Amino acid sequence: MAEPTTVARPYAEAAFRLADEAGRLREWSGMLAALALVAQDPRVLSVVGDPARSDAQAAGVFISVLAGKLDGDAENFVRVLAENKRLELLPEVRRQYESLKNEREGVVEAEVLSAFELTEDQVADLVARLEKKTGRKVRASVRLDQELIGGVKIVLGDKVIDGSARAQLAALETALKA
């Protein structure tokens, strides 16, 4: 059986093309976020997973839950996913769509893990440094992780910049053992 990432890719690309051609990348981002949330709800999954329900009924559940929040193209997208029994892939479709959107807009996502609360100025300075280093606009999300002991750890795409005290202690331990 194929990986969900592989199976979701053509759907994400189709949604991206549709949104891009219509000049509605931001709107589709919001609609896919809402659809992904619905797709993760256990109550919805149990209703949609009922073999007695038709594909149209499964799509109807999503469309009715998000009544007024989806345009006609998005509703048709949901119907296609339902016909192909792929509604559970919506969170992965959304993730891949956001990646395509960020690439188009020259944005890179950065996850900043900090041992302590960062001020707005500290986050702004960190973002400015990352933008200078990457040459791209950086969108940072900050989370606390007290296991770091001190400092920060930054996950930027597939790169990890670990300036935490925990990492420095681990490096020191390795050096002392050598």
C-alpha positions in Angstrom: 0.0 0.0 0.0 1.3 3.4 -0.9 2.4 6.0 1.7 -0.3 8.7 2.6 2.3 11.3 1.5 2.5 9.8 -2.0 -1.2 9.3 -2.4 -2.0 12.8 -1.1 0.4 14.6 -3.5 -1.7 14.6 -6.7 -4.7 16.0 -4.7 -2.5 18.7 -3.1 -1.1 19.6 -6.4 -4.6 19.8 -8.0 -5.9 22.0 -5.2 -2.9 24.2 -5.6 -3.3 24.6 -9.3 -7.0 25.3 -9.0 -6.3 27.9 -6.3 -3.4 29.4 -8.1 -5.2 29.8 -11.4 -8.1 31.5 -9.6 -5.7 33.7 -7.6 -7.1 32.4 -4.4 -4.2 30.7 -2.6 -5.1 32.3 0.8 -8.8 31.3 0.6 -8.0 27.7 -0.3 -5.5 27.6 2.5 -8.3 28.5 4.9 -10.7 26.0 3.3 -8.2 23.2 3.4 -7.4 24.0 7.1 -11.1 23.7 8.0 -11.4 20.5 6.0 -8.4 19.0 7.7 -9.8 19.7 11.1 -13.1 18.1 10.2 -11.2 15.1 8.8 -9.5 14.6 12.2 -12.7 14.6 14.2 -13.4 11.0 15.4 -17.1 11.6 15.2 -16.9 12.6 11.6 -14.5 9.7 10.8 -16.9 7.2 12.3 -19.8 8.5 10.3 -17.8 8.7 7.0 -16.3 5.3 7.6 -19.6 3.6 7.8 -19.8 1.2 4.9 -23.5 1.8 4.6 -22.9 5.4 3.6 -22.4 6.3 -0.1 -19.6 8.5 -1.3 -22.0 11.3 -1.9 -23.2 11.0 1.7 -19.6 11.0 3.0 -18.9 14.2 1.0 -22.2 15.6 2.2 -21.1 15.3 5.9 -18.0 17.5 5.2 -19.9 20.0 3.2 -22.7 20.3 5.7 -20.3 20.6 8.7 -18.6 23.5 6.8 -21.7 25.0 5.3 -21.0 28.4 4.0 -17.2 28.1 4.4 -16.5 26.2 1.1 -16.9 27.5 -2.4 -18.2 25.4 -5.2 -14.7 24.3 -6.3 -13.9 23.2 -2.8 -17.1 21.2 -2.5 -16.3 19.5 -5.8 -12.9 18.7 -4.4 -14.4 17.1 -1.4 -16.7 15.0 -3.7 -13.7 13.8 -5.7 -11.9 12.8 -2.5 -15.0 11.0 -1.3 -15.4 9.1 -4.6 -11.8 7.9 -4.3 -12.1 7.1 -0.6 -9.4 9.7 0.3 -11.2 12.0 2.8 -8.9 10.8 5.6 -5.9 12.3 3.6 -7.2 15.9 4.0 -4.6 16.7 6.8 -1.8 15.6 4.5 -3.3 17.3 1.5 -3.4 20.5 3.5 0.2 20.1 4.6 1.5 19.6 1.1 -0.7 22.4 -0.2 0.8 24.8 2.3 4.3 23.6 1.3 3.6 24.4 -2.3 2.0 27.8 -1.4 5.0 28.7 0.8 7.4 27.8 -2.0 5.5 30.0 -4.5 5.5 32.9 -2.0 9.2 32.4 -1.0 8.3 31.6 2.6 10.0 29.0 4.8 8.4 27.7 8.0 10.5 27.8 11.1 9.7 26.0 14.3 11.4 27.7 17.3 11.7 25.7 20.5 12.8 27.7 23.4 13.5 26.8 27.0 12.0 30.1 28.2 9.3 32.5 26.9 10.7 34.8 24.2 9.7 38.4 23.9 8.3 39.8 20.6 11.6 41.6 20.0 13.6 38.5 20.5 11.4 36.6 18.0 11.6 39.5 15.5 15.4 39.5 15.8 15.6 35.7 15.3 13.3 35.9 12.3 15.4 38.7 10.8 18.6 36.7 11.2 17.0 33.6 9.7 15.7 35.6 6.7 19.2 37.0 6.2 20.6 33.5 6.4 18.1 31.8 4.1 17.3 34.7 1.7 13.6 33.9 2.1 10.7 35.2 4.2 10.5 33.2 7.5 7.2 32.4 9.2 8.1 31.3 12.8 6.0 29.4 15.3 7.4 29.5 18.8 6.9 26.7 21.4 8.2 26.2 24.9 10.3 23.1 25.5 11.8 23.1 29.0 13.8 19.9 28.3 16.2 22.2 26.4 17.4 23.6 29.7 18.4 26.9 28.1 18.8 28.4 24.6 16.8 27.6 21.5 16.4 24.9 18.9 15.3 25.9 15.4 13.8 23.5 12.8 13.9 25.2 9.4 12.7 22.8 6.7 15.0 19.9 6.9 17.7 21.8 8.8 18.0 21.8 12.6 20.0 24.6 14.4 20.4 23.5 17.9 21.8 26.2 20.2 20.2 24.6 23.4 22.1 24.0 26.6 21.1 20.4 26.3 22.8 20.0 22.9 25.9 21.8 24.2 26.1 19.5 27.2 25.7 16.4 25.0 28.5 17.7 22.8 30.7 18.2 25.9 29.9 14.7 27.1 30.9 13.3 23.7 34.2 15.3 23.7 35.1 14.1 27.2 34.5 10.5 26.3 36.8 10.6 23.3 
